[in-house]
Amino acid sequence: MMGGFNMRWLLVTLGGVLLMAGLWLLLGVYQAGHTLSAVGGLVVLAASAWVFLSPKAYAYRYLYPGVAAVLVFIVFPAVYTAGIGFTNYSSTNLLSFDRVTAYMLSETTTADGQGMGFSLHQSGEQYRLKLSDEAGQSWVSPPIKLQDNKPQQLQALGTENLPEKESIKTVIAKQSALKALRLTLPNQAQTWRLSSLSQFSPTQLLYQKNADGTLLNTQDGSLIKPNFKTGFYETAAGENLIPGFKVNVGFSNFTRIFASDGFQGPMFKIFGWTVLFAFLTVVFTFVVGMVLAVVLNWEALRFRGVYRTLLFLPYAVPGFISILVFRGLFNESFGEINMVLNGLFGLRPAWFSDPFNAKAMILIVNTWLGYPYIMLLCSGLIKSIPSDLYEASAINGAGPLTNLFKITLPLILKPMMPLLIASFAFNFNNFVLISLLTDGRPDFIDSKVPAGTTDILVSYTYRLAFQDSGQNFGLAAAISTVIFALVAVLSLINLKLTRVNQEEKR
């Protein structure tokens, strides 16, 4: 009784500590300006507290971790990615409007021809700066630490003696700290900053904010105004100023994917190849893996353990290593595969420059990487088939092919179907293989955007969003959302067809 009582209070105490820690983290998230994330976290935290502390929610305690994991790691990333697809989020539009405005208002400009020479003097562990104008008047700073970024008020230099000035070598070594200094002179509003290794110059704010939201350029009197359609501050001539800010662009990213001529041309070709690549990979790996599993299950075969170990090795070696090895083997000039083909048949296929050969190479390599997994699954499923079926088949005079197509294949195909569909979905997004083996090349000759004949949708998305004119996260998110929808639809169709076939067999 006492042990159970102590355990209960221990769990309550632990839950209270975790709850307070969660509230503290959410407060930090809210103070950082992520209001929606803080509200979402508060909802999850409240639900967690209710499920684990309320007796009425006792039955949900076993389901809640799994449901919460699905929401946090699957639903939330998918929804968040889809949301980014409706924005102009990119390497030039990373910040919010308020932060971009604050950045513009903090920009300064240095007046030309108004600089004063300076010298650096060490005073113990601190330093003093002496500024002198052309008229011979000088000002000196109090002893300061160069790491201190606070504005420093200089004083007119009297008769006091300063230590000997430091060499230019010391000034160069302290240059980064000197650049952070902000100096002001008596009765002046200007701020002086380091403009060269021997001079400080006055600076002033480049922009001032007007009541209507526009920014006034203090140098030339021009105005810049925010454009909430493009996400940039624009000059009167329409020039975009960097950095830009995030704005909602609606369906423009999705429209660009399907309506733009530059995207439309290679998009459908790449989509067709992606479906064919994923489908043929599943077919080839299943056929090779199943046949090898059937052969290795033949009890009269000697050294089965050795064969099984050797055939399993491709699965044991990390995939990216095998892909790079195959890239060397398929080298058109020095690869061992072309050397063997040339010696036997006089052939030297252009594996990387011919689109058909490149696609064939990809399928060969992916079949090599994928068949051991299917072989292991089929081996386990074949072991579960009752031996009475094969004995009855032998009595009726059936041969190995009859056993394969009438007994083995029907009995292992049904439990294998969900795994084959999962394999199809995986290969639909098999970015690593394409990136390491061909990098999507050879490229389309008539394409206006970076696209290759061996690109699949995910590698095409990467090249389009991250290798062409900067990092366009909004466009990448839109294409990723489309890919997600396509994979979901194709998977549902496969499941539906599988269910229909099973009902017809019944």
Residue pairs with C-beta under 8 A, 6 or more apart in sequence:
15 49
15 52
15 53
19 45
19 49
22 41
22 45
23 45
25 41
26 38
26 41
26 42
26 45
27 38
29 37
29 38
29 41
30 38
33 96
44 68
44 71
44 72
47 64
47 68
48 64
48 68
50 57
51 57
51 60
51 61
51 64
52 61
52 64
78 484
81 477
81 480
81 481
81 484
82 477
82 481
83 477
84 473
84 474
84 477
85 253
85 254
85 474
85 475
85 477
85 478
85 480
85 481
86 248
86 249
86 250
86 251
86 253
86 474
86 478
87 93
87 246
87 247
87 248
87 249
87 474
88 230
88 231
88 244
88 246
88 247
88 249
88 474
89 246
89 473
89 474
89 477
90 244
90 470
90 471
90 472
90 473
90 474
90 475
91 470
91 471
91 472
91 473
92 242
92 243
92 244
92 470
93 231
93 232
93 243
93 244
93 245
93 246
93 247
94 243
94 246
95 103
95 243
95 244
95 245
95 246
96 245
96 246
97 226
97 228
97 245
97 246
97 247
99 245
100 233
100 243
100 244
100 245
101 209
101 215
101 226
103 243
104 206
104 207
104 215
104 224
104 233
104 241
105 205
105 207
105 208
105 209
105 215
106 205
107 205
107 206
107 207
108 191
108 193
108 203
108 204
108 205
108 206
109 203
109 204
109 205
109 206
109 218
109 219
110 193
110 195
110 201
110 202
110 203
111 201
111 202
111 203
111 204
114 201
114 202
115 195
115 196
115 199
115 200
115 201
115 202
116 131
116 132
116 133
116 192
116 199
116 200
116 201
117 131
117 132
117 198
117 199
118 129
118 130
118 131
118 132
118 198
118 199
118 200
119 129
119 130
119 132
119 165
119 166
120 127
120 128
120 129
120 165
120 166
120 170
120 171
120 174
120 178
121 127
121 128
121 129
121 130
121 162
121 163
121 164
121 165
121 166
122 128
122 163
122 166
123 143
123 163
124 143
125 145
126 143
126 144
126 145
127 143
127 144
127 145
127 146
127 166
127 174
128 140
128 141
128 142
128 143
128 144
128 162
128 163
129 140
129 141
129 144
129 152
129 154
129 181
129 183
129 200
130 138
130 139
130 140
130 141
130 157
130 162
130 165
131 138
131 139
131 140
131 154
131 183
131 185
131 192
131 200
132 138
132 139
137 156
138 156
138 157
139 154
139 155
139 156
139 157
139 185
139 186
140 154
140 155
140 157
140 160
140 162
141 152
141 153
141 154
141 155
141 183
142 152
142 153
142 155
144 152
144 181
146 174
146 177
146 178
146 180
146 181
147 177
147 180
149 180
149 181
149 182
150 182
151 182
151 183
151 184
151 191
152 181
152 182
152 183
152 184
153 184
153 186
154 183
154 184
154 185
154 186
155 186
156 186
168 197
171 178
171 197
171 198
172 197
175 194
175 197
178 194
179 193
179 194
181 193
181 194
182 191
182 192
182 193
183 191
183 192
183 193
183 200
184 190
184 191
184 192
185 192
190 202
190 203
190 204
191 202
191 203
191 204
192 200
192 201
192 202
192 203
193 200
193 201
193 203
194 200
195 201
204 218
205 218
206 217
206 218
206 219
207 215
207 216
207 217
207 218
207 224
208 215
208 216
208 218
209 215
209 216
210 216
210 223
213 225
213 226
214 223
214 224
214 225
215 223
215 224
215 225
215 233
216 222
216 223
217 223
217 224
222 235
222 236
223 236
224 233
224 234
224 235
224 241
225 233
225 234
226 232
226 233
226 234
226 245
227 233
227 234
228 247
229 247
229 249
230 240
230 244
230 247
231 244
231 245
231 246
231 247
231 249
232 240
232 241
232 242
232 244
232 245
233 240
233 241
233 244
234 240
234 241
235 241
249 474
253 474
253 475
253 477
253 478
254 478
254 481
254 482
256 263
256 475
256 478
257 263
257 267
257 475
257 478
257 479
257 482
258 264
258 267
261 448
262 447
262 448
262 449
263 449
263 464
265 444
265 446
265 447
265 448
266 444
266 447
266 449
266 451
266 455
266 460
267 460
269 444
269 453
270 451
270 455
270 456
270 457
270 460
271 457
271 486
273 359
273 453
273 454
273 455
273 456
274 428
274 456
274 457
275 428
275 490
277 359
277 362
277 363
277 366
277 427
277 430
277 456
278 424
278 425
278 427
278 428
278 430
278 456
279 424
280 363
281 363
281 366
281 367
281 370
281 423
281 424
281 427
281 430
282 420
282 423
282 424
282 427
284 363
284 366
284 367
284 370
284 371
285 366
285 367
285 370
285 371
285 373
285 374
285 423
286 374
286 416
286 420
288 367
288 371
288 374
288 375
289 370
289 371
289 372
289 373
289 374
289 375
289 376
289 377
289 378
290 374
290 375
290 378
290 408
290 409
290 412
292 311
292 371
292 375
293 374
293 375
293 376
293 378
293 379
293 382
294 378
294 382
294 404
294 408
295 301
296 304
296 307
296 308
296 311
296 375
296 379
297 379
297 382
297 383
298 304
301 307
308 379
311 372
311 375
312 372
312 375
312 376
313 372
314 322
314 368
314 369
314 371
314 372
315 369
315 372
315 373
315 376
319 369
319 432
319 433
320 432
320 436
322 365
322 368
322 369
323 365
323 369
323 432
323 433
323 436
323 437
324 436
326 361
326 365
326 368
326 437
327 436
327 437
328 335
329 335
329 336
329 337
330 337
330 338
330 351
330 352
330 361
331 338
331 351
332 338
332 348
332 349
332 350
332 351
332 352
332 353
335 351
337 351
338 347
338 348
338 349
338 351
341 347
341 348
341 349
342 348
349 357
350 357
351 357
351 358
351 361
352 358
352 361
352 438
352 441
352 442
353 442
354 442
355 442
355 453
355 454
358 438
358 441
358 442
358 453
358 454
359 453
359 454
361 437
361 438
362 433
362 434
362 437
362 438
362 454
365 433
365 437
366 427
366 430
366 433
369 433
370 423
370 427
374 416
374 423
377 416
377 419
378 412
378 416
381 411
381 412
381 415
381 416
382 408
382 412
385 407
385 408
385 411
385 412
389 407
390 403
390 407
393 402
393 403
393 406
393 407
398 406
414 502
417 494
417 498
421 491
421 494
421 495
421 498
424 490
424 491
424 494
425 487
425 490
425 491
428 456
428 457
428 458
428 483
428 486
428 487
428 490
429 456
429 457
429 458
429 483
429 487
430 456
430 458
431 456
431 458
431 459
431 462
434 440
434 454
434 455
434 456
434 458
434 459
435 459
435 462
438 452
438 454
439 452
439 459
440 451
440 452
440 453
440 454
440 455
440 459
440 460
440 463
441 452
441 453
441 454
442 452
442 453
442 454
443 450
443 451
443 452
443 453
444 451
444 452
444 453
449 464
449 468
450 463
450 464
450 467
450 468
451 460
451 463
451 464
452 459
452 460
452 463
455 463
457 479
457 482
457 483
457 486
458 480
458 483
460 479
461 476
461 479
461 480
461 483
462 476
464 472
464 475
464 476
464 479
465 471
465 472
465 473
465 475
465 476
465 479
466 472
466 476
